[in-house]
Amino acid sequence: MTKVISLSDDAYAELGKLKKEGDSFSDVVLELTKKEKKPLSYFFGKWSDKESLDWLEKSIEKTRKETKMRDVEF
């Protein structure tokens, strides 16, 4: 079944840039929305900006310190 959707000119142009010869716009959308499980090792070394990593680590540490544990009864 075919559905009609509206896209801005900018969105249409960006999809067009991703479209390979022989692909339809549906093929592009399906490829972009495909959920693929990747092993954690895939991400190793992807974030190489040391300043961002340092900030992230400090942010996580701060959040952990500020988080209060609560008792839960089952």
C-alpha positions as a printed NumPy array, in Angstrom:
array([[ 0.   ,  0.   ,  0.   ],
       [ 1.331,  3.441, -0.869],
       [ 0.95 ,  6.478,  1.405],
       [ 1.443, 10.113,  0.496],
       [ 3.526, 12.275,  2.841],
       [ 4.61 , 15.904,  2.71 ],
       [ 8.246, 16.97 ,  2.988],
       [ 9.81 , 20.384,  2.987],
       [12.005, 21.177,  0.01 ],
       [15.054, 20.94 ,  2.265],
       [14.07 , 17.501,  3.584],
       [13.398, 16.268,  0.045],
       [16.807, 17.53 , -1.102],
       [18.578, 15.8  ,  1.799],
       [16.816, 12.511,  1.073],
       [17.754, 12.919, -2.578],
       [21.432, 13.226, -1.618],
       [21.237,  9.878,  0.182],
       [19.453,  8.129, -2.664],
       [21.609,  5.739, -4.666],
       [21.026,  4.86 , -8.291],
       [18.151,  2.419, -8.499],
       [16.859,  3.238, -5.004],
       [13.462,  4.697, -4.309],
       [12.783,  7.263, -1.618],
       [11.105,  4.435,  0.305],
       [14.397,  2.51 ,  0.173],
       [16.222,  5.526,  1.631],
       [13.696,  5.967,  4.455],
       [13.808,  2.248,  5.297],
       [17.613,  2.308,  5.394],
       [17.638,  5.368,  7.656],
       [15.132,  3.866, 10.078],
       [16.599,  0.368, 10.172],
       [17.437, -0.595, 13.734],
       [20.631, -2.528, 13.741],
       [22.172, -4.032, 16.859],
       [25.895, -3.44 , 17.049],
       [28.301, -4.912, 19.566],
       [29.674, -2.502, 22.155],
       [33.137, -2.966, 20.641],
       [31.866, -1.245, 17.478],
       [31.867,  2.076, 19.34 ],
       [35.399,  1.754, 20.726],
       [37.46 ,  4.758, 19.633],
       [34.553,  6.534, 17.931],
       [34.553,  9.438, 20.399],
       [38.067, 10.806, 20.147],
       [37.526, 14.334, 21.501],
       [39.311, 14.181, 24.874],
       [37.698, 17.37 , 26.206],
       [34.205, 16.019, 25.565],
       [35.087, 12.693, 27.155],
       [36.505, 14.408, 30.238],
       [33.367, 16.548, 30.544],
       [31.158, 13.462, 30.158],
       [33.073, 11.537, 32.803],
       [32.848, 14.439, 35.282],
       [29.159, 14.863, 34.535],
       [28.485, 11.173, 35.201],
       [30.475, 11.268, 38.449],
       [28.577, 14.367, 39.625],
       [25.21 , 12.789, 38.812],
       [26.147,  9.605, 40.676],
       [27.171, 11.594, 43.767],
       [23.964, 13.652, 43.714],
       [21.693, 10.652, 43.236],
       [20.101,  9.383, 46.419],
       [19.249,  5.744, 46.766],
       [15.809,  4.848, 48.011],
       [14.495,  1.763, 49.724],
       [12.085, -0.329, 47.746],
       [ 9.991, -3.106, 49.185],
       [ 8.814, -5.971, 47.015]])
